[in-house]
Amino acid sequence: MTKQLQLTALILAGGRGMRMGGVDKGLVALQHQRLVEHVLTRVRPQVDQIIISANRSLTQYQDYGYPVLQDQLEGFQGPLSGINEGLKHCTTDWLLVAPCDSPALPTDLASRLGQAIEQQQSRAAIAHDGRYLQPAFSLLHRELQPSLQAYLNAGGRKLGQWLHQQNPSIVDFSDQPDSFINLNSPEQLAQFQLQLKSPSE
């Protein structure tokens, strides 16, 4: 499906990074690469185009050669603001959403979300890691943008709440739950680094 449909990936890198000490998480180093570079490496083979959502460090993100979009809502209003811009600017029917701080994200994310959408004739799909929904890992049809705009205009900011309103397909990724780890703090980053150096037997 992913090769029949044109897909654009939106990398969410527009947050405050408060738990990471206020730094730009996408630019934090992990094994001599920035977190966003790990994500790009995994996402690039799955899609036709890439957009980065960022609210600072714009020049650094632009250096990767992809369009960089800033939120139109001021004050770091959360991922939905970035997704709204992605849906407005993507030139493909489908937008694959992924956060910049998940360096182990599934390499089959697009294909499995897309398969569920095809089977269930839905316009949105969300990954489920076996324990929790992972709304920041989703596939959205661009026709959902007016609905998202209306939700934002009404003061809504919760990604999971808006996605629930779209009657999404829920896609089981319980075979690879560790793929959805978010590195939100220096402690999580250090722990993940140790896991990479000393994989369990």
HUTATA-V309117 format. One record per pair of residues at least 24 apart in sequence whose C-alpha atoms are under 10 Angstrom apart, sorted by the first residue. I is the first residue (numbers start at 1). J is the second residue. Records with the same first field share a line. If there is no record, write none. Layout:
BEGIN
I = J, J
END
This chain:
BEGIN
1 = 110, 111, 112, 113, 114, 115, 116, 117, 118
2 = 46, 47, 48, 94, 110, 111, 112, 113, 114, 115
3 = 46, 47, 48, 111
5 = 47, 48, 92, 93, 94, 114
6 = 47, 48, 49, 91, 92, 93, 94, 95
7 = 46, 47, 48, 49, 50, 90, 91, 92, 93, 94, 95, 96, 110, 114, 139, 140, 141
8 = 43, 44, 46, 47, 48, 49, 50, 51, 86, 87, 90, 91, 92, 93, 94, 95, 96, 97, 139, 140
9 = 40, 43, 44, 46, 47, 48, 49, 50, 51, 52, 86, 90, 92, 94, 95, 96, 97, 98, 110, 139
10 = 43, 49, 50, 51, 52, 53, 67, 68, 69, 82, 83, 85, 86, 87, 90, 95, 96, 97, 98, 99, 100, 139
11 = 36, 39, 40, 43, 50, 51, 52, 53, 54, 68, 82, 83, 86, 96, 97, 98, 99, 100, 101, 136
12 = 36, 51, 52, 53, 54, 55, 69, 78, 79, 80, 82, 83, 86, 97, 98, 99, 100, 101, 136
13 = 52, 53, 54, 55, 56, 57, 61, 68, 69, 70, 79, 82, 98, 99, 100, 101
14 = 52, 53, 54, 55, 56, 57, 58, 69, 70, 71, 76, 77, 78, 79, 81, 82, 99, 100
15 = 53, 54, 55, 56, 75, 76, 77, 78, 79, 82, 99, 100
16 = 55, 56, 75, 76, 77, 78
17 = 101, 184, 185
18 = 184, 185
19 = 183, 184, 185, 186, 187
20 = 183, 184, 185, 186, 187, 188, 189
21 = 184, 185, 186
22 = 185
24 = 54, 55, 56, 57, 100, 101
25 = 99, 100, 101, 183, 184, 185
26 = 54, 57, 61, 99, 100, 101, 102, 103, 183
27 = 57, 60, 61, 100, 101
28 = 101, 183, 186, 189
29 = 189
30 = 103, 189, 190, 192, 193, 196
31 = 193, 196, 197
34 = 100, 101, 103
35 = 99, 100, 101, 102, 103, 104, 183, 189
36 = 61, 64, 99, 100, 101, 102, 103
37 = 61, 64, 100, 101, 103
38 = 100, 101, 102, 103, 104, 105
39 = 98, 99, 100, 101, 102, 103, 104, 105, 106, 107
40 = 64, 98, 100, 103
41 = 103, 107
42 = 103, 104, 105, 106, 107, 108, 109
43 = 96, 97, 98, 105, 106, 107, 108, 109, 110
44 = 107
45 = 107, 108, 110
46 = 96, 107, 108, 109, 110, 111
47 = 94, 95, 96, 110, 111
48 = 92
49 = 90, 91, 92, 95, 96
50 = 86, 90, 95, 96
51 = 85, 86, 89, 90, 95, 96, 97
52 = 82, 86, 98, 99, 100
53 = 79, 81, 82, 83, 85, 86, 99, 100
54 = 82, 100
55 = 82
73 = 152
77 = 152, 156, 157, 158
78 = 157, 158, 159
79 = 136, 157, 158, 159
80 = 136, 148, 149, 151, 152, 156, 157, 158, 159, 160, 162, 163
81 = 148, 149, 152, 157, 159
83 = 136, 140, 145, 148, 159
84 = 142, 144, 145, 146, 147, 148, 149, 152
85 = 145, 149
86 = 142, 145
87 = 140, 141, 142, 143, 144, 145, 146, 148
88 = 142, 143, 144, 145, 146, 149
89 = 142
90 = 142
91 = 142
92 = 141, 142
93 = 140, 141, 142, 143
94 = 123, 124, 139, 140, 141, 142, 143
95 = 124, 138, 139, 140, 141, 142
96 = 124, 125, 136, 137, 138, 139, 140, 141
97 = 126, 135, 136, 137, 138, 139, 140
98 = 134, 135, 136, 137, 138, 139, 180
99 = 136, 137, 180, 182
100 = 182, 183
101 = 180, 181, 182, 183, 184, 189
102 = 137, 178, 179, 180, 181, 182, 183, 184
103 = 179, 180, 181, 182, 183, 192
104 = 176, 178, 179, 180, 181, 182
105 = 137, 176, 177, 178, 179, 180, 181, 182
106 = 137, 173, 176, 177, 178, 179, 180
107 = 179
108 = 173
109 = 137, 138, 139, 171, 173, 179
110 = 137, 138, 139
111 = 139
112 = 139, 171, 172, 173
113 = 137, 138, 139, 140, 169, 170, 171, 172, 173
114 = 138, 139, 140, 169, 171
115 = 169, 171
116 = 168, 169, 170, 171, 172
117 = 141, 168, 169, 170, 171
118 = 169
119 = 169
120 = 168, 169
121 = 168, 169
122 = 166, 167, 168, 169
123 = 166, 167, 168, 169
124 = 163, 164, 166, 167, 168, 169, 170
125 = 163, 166, 167, 168, 169, 170, 171
126 = 160, 163, 164, 168, 169, 170, 171, 172, 173
127 = 169, 170, 171, 172, 173, 174, 180
128 = 170, 171, 172, 173, 174, 176, 177, 180
129 = 171, 172, 173, 174, 175, 176, 177, 178, 179, 180, 181
130 = 171, 172, 173, 174, 175, 176, 177
131 = 172, 173, 174, 177
132 = 174, 177
133 = 160, 170, 171, 172, 173
134 = 160, 170, 171, 173, 180
135 = 159, 160, 161, 162, 163, 164, 170
136 = 160, 180
137 = 180
138 = 163, 168, 169, 170, 171
139 = 168, 169
140 = 166, 168
END
